[in-house]
């Protein structure tokens, strides 16, 4: 059957499938957002994954709708929308598209996977063309636009062009090459003797100790299966981050709830002897950061790669910082069982 994309504001004007979003009036929701009305059999780690599951189940109620929408543009949501409009091609490239969606949303990839390079090229092409032709992720408000309205232009441009690059990435090399090379160089550094990775699976933490800040697509690759990353850079520069894996309903494994970072920040501020203070984002942010403050970062800056923002020197030694972070979460998670499908109310209650 033939489907087409409609801007989100047109959701109620015809039977519409909603991807990577929620909206009243959808005949079918295919989203990994916390509490989304995705049919249980179609739940997946990514929204694109739910779409691909639906394409394997053509009798799914609502899947016959011709209109498809999303309230924002990102890699996962775009891949889901595109797959609904190009089902045969999507199923032919299902493994690759799943890698693309996971890399785009969670910044995770196994570099040993035979399709890892292809997935990185596609994500870098989407990123580069999005920034060059439109605006960076989370950049609509700065342009006095609503994301659900402004993003429709992105879908209109990318939807007819993606298949060609999917099947022949060389077509898009001029766009994807710069970010691709930056990530691949970072992966070499990450896999060198200069980098140490320590995992604390009982609290869902990965510690990456490496000389310089890295792009997320490299930095988060050792963190697959965990939900927090503590980055320790040379010169006593640090960042802690909750991954997006605990903002959504992860299907593949249980998770622990996010905890407010106020107590941890207070402890670090008690140890910090520089003039800077440890600050943090709230737990409902898509990727809350805990870091030494400088000028407050806006959402596009926080979403951008760590090697593209200033990270400040702390007085705290790296082994002390790691010990404090691990001790905080080990104590706070004592008696808390990891599970799937936390509601935000339950996450907030766990933090109290």
HELIX and SHEET records of a PDB file:
HELIX    1   1 UNK A    8  UNK A   13  5                                   6    
HELIX    2   2 UNK A   40  UNK A   42  5                                   3    
HELIX    3   3 UNK A   47  UNK A   55  1                                   9    
HELIX    4   4 UNK A   75  UNK A   85  1                                  11    
HELIX    5   5 UNK A   87  UNK A   92  1                                   6    
HELIX    6   6 UNK A   94  UNK A  106  1                                  13    
HELIX    7   7 UNK A  116  UNK A  133  1                                  18    
HELIX    8   8 UNK A  141  UNK A  143  5                                   3    
HELIX    9   9 UNK A  147  UNK A  159  1                                  13    
HELIX   10  10 UNK A  162  UNK A  167  1                                   6    
HELIX   11  11 UNK A  169  UNK A  172  5                                   4    
HELIX   12  12 UNK A  173  UNK A  190  1                                  18    
HELIX   13  13 UNK A  216  UNK A  219  1                                   4    
HELIX   14  14 UNK A  220  UNK A  223  5                                   4    
HELIX   15  15 UNK A  244  UNK A  246  5                                   3    
HELIX   16  16 UNK A  262  UNK A  271  1                                  10    
HELIX   17  17 UNK A  299  UNK A  303  1                                   5    
HELIX   18  18 UNK A  306  UNK A  308  5                                   3    
HELIX   19  19 UNK A  318  UNK A  332  1                                  15    
HELIX   20  20 UNK A  344  UNK A  350  1                                   7    
SHEET    1   A 4 UNK A   4  UNK A   5  0                                        
SHEET    2   A 4 UNK A  67  UNK A  69  1                                        
SHEET    3   A 4 UNK A  16  UNK A  19  1                                        
SHEET    4   A 4 UNK A  28  UNK A  30  1                                        
SHEET    1   B 6 UNK A 196  UNK A 200  0                                        
SHEET    2   B 6 UNK A 205  UNK A 209 -1                                        
SHEET    3   B 6 UNK A 228  UNK A 233  1                                        
SHEET    4   B 6 UNK A 237  UNK A 242 -1                                        
SHEET    5   B 6 UNK A 289  UNK A 292 -1                                        
SHEET    6   B 6 UNK A 278  UNK A 280 -1                                        
END                                                                             
